[in-house]
Amino acid sequence: MWYFIKLLAFVRLSISTFNEEIDYMYKSKPKNEFIKYFNNLNLSWKITHYDNLNASMHFCALLKTEANIPYIKLDVDSEISLPVNFDAREKWPHCPTIAEVYDQGRCGSCWTFGVATTASDRTCIHSNITVRLSEQDFDCCKDSYSETVCGGGNPGLAFNCWTTLGLVSQDCRPYNIQELEDDNTCKKTCKNGQQYQSDKHYGKNVWRVPEDDDSIRTELFRNGPVEAAFEIYEDFGDYKHGIYEHKYGKRAGEHSVRVIGYGEEYGTQYWLVANSWGPEWGENGFFKVKRFQQELNFEDYILTAFPKNS
């Protein structure tokens, strides 16, 4: 009976927000005119134009590779009621990584940032160790991507790399797009002079979060940021601020991000998310996205993880 009630709630929440009229204007108007038109529609979000947004960013989460990750079991009924608004930066202020945003640049490596930053946050929250885990070190985990790190990868397999092979810190292996594009080979040496293997940090286990609102909010509130992969469209790249709802444009690919909270504004429920397109994009690198949008499938592949020494 409880499952049936939650299923009905999901059906009510999962709605299409695409607008054919707005899409027509997007296709027919010059970009500067369309931006003015869109921003005068009194919608939940505003758009702008970014000169340096690279289309290669859009194709970086490959979800077709099965990672065989089990669902986490959450008792969402017996806990205290969840707050309407929650921000992990406020609950764990001693973990500076939660508030940090990175720039993946022209490399399709969003999957490494979604996983490494989530793992960094979880290491601080559950092990009381502040570390910024290396996105570069995923080039030592060949099973997690198809051809190159910049060509996209599977977040589930990437999390499994953290539990089996471990990840070094960014100080040991800082992010270097040129190396990933030109060489893309595993380099087991540290730039800062540390021993590569002794700099490793490991995960203990990885779980998939059930695709319902209570489970996702409960996991965020209890244990901290989670990783999500979702469908993105052309309008997402234009996001400036507000609560994003897909309104126009064609599908641009799949994207991996780190969810750090949730909330509600003017009756619209959203997820609070850290992107990897730099602090100049969106709300200082963060964005809000309306929960359970039909086209986005945002809630369908959310992963949670815990460090080995938690």
BELCOR-V857101 format. One record per pair of residues at least 4 apart in sequence whose C-alpha atoms are under 6 Angstrom apart, sorted by sequence separation. I is the first residue (numbers start at 0). J is the second residue. If there is no record, write none. Layout:
i: [I I]
j: [J J]
This chain:
i: [9 24 33 88 111 112 121 122 123 160 161 169 177 178 179 189 213 218 219 263 279 280 281 282 28 123 161 219 263 278 281 122 123 189 262 263 278 38 188 262 277 144 187 261 88 143 261 143 260 261 274 119 260 274 119 259 273 119 143 234 258 259 272 143 234 258 272 233 257 232 233 257 271 115 172 232 270 171 232 233 256 269 270 171 232 269 171 231 269 231 268 269 230 231 268 97 111 230 96 229 229 228 228 227 94 227 226 167 226 167 225 166 225 133 165 166 224 132 133 165 224 132 133 165 131 132 131 135 162 161 162 108 161 162 240 107 110 239 240 106 107 108 238 107 110 243 242 243 244 139 242 243 138 242 59 59 59 60 56 53 55 230 229 229 229 228 227 227 226 226 225 225 210 66 210 66 60 61 62 59 60 61 60 208 207 208 207 206 206 205 205 204 204 203 202 203 202 203 202 201 117 113 71 70 71 69 70 71 68 69 70 113 113 113 110 109 87 103 87 102 103 86 101 102 85 102 85 101 84 84 83 126 100 122 125 48 47 46 46 47 46 60 45 57 58 60 45 57 58 59 60 44 44 43 44 43 44 22 17 18 16 17 16 15 13 14 15 12 13 14 13]
j: [13 28 37 92 115 116 125 126 127 164 165 173 181 182 183 193 217 222 223 267 283 284 285 286 33 128 166 224 268 283 286 128 129 195 268 269 284 45 195 269 284 152 195 269 97 152 270 153 270 271 284 130 271 285 131 271 285 132 156 247 271 272 285 157 248 272 286 248 272 248 249 273 287 132 189 249 287 189 250 251 274 287 288 190 251 288 191 251 289 252 289 290 252 253 290 120 134 253 120 253 254 254 255 255 123 256 256 198 257 199 257 199 258 167 199 200 258 167 168 200 259 168 169 201 168 169 169 174 201 201 202 149 202 203 281 149 152 281 282 149 150 151 281 151 154 287 287 288 289 185 288 289 185 289 107 108 109 110 107 105 107 295 295 296 297 300 300 301 301 302 302 303 298 155 299 156 151 152 153 151 152 153 153 301 301 302 302 302 303 303 304 304 305 305 305 306 306 307 307 307 224 226 206 206 207 206 207 208 206 207 208 255 256 257 255 255 259 275 260 275 276 260 275 276 260 277 261 277 261 262 262 309 284 306 309 237 237 237 238 239 239 253 239 251 252 254 240 252 253 254 255 240 241 241 242 242 243 247 245 246 245 246 246 292 291 292 293 291 292 293 293]
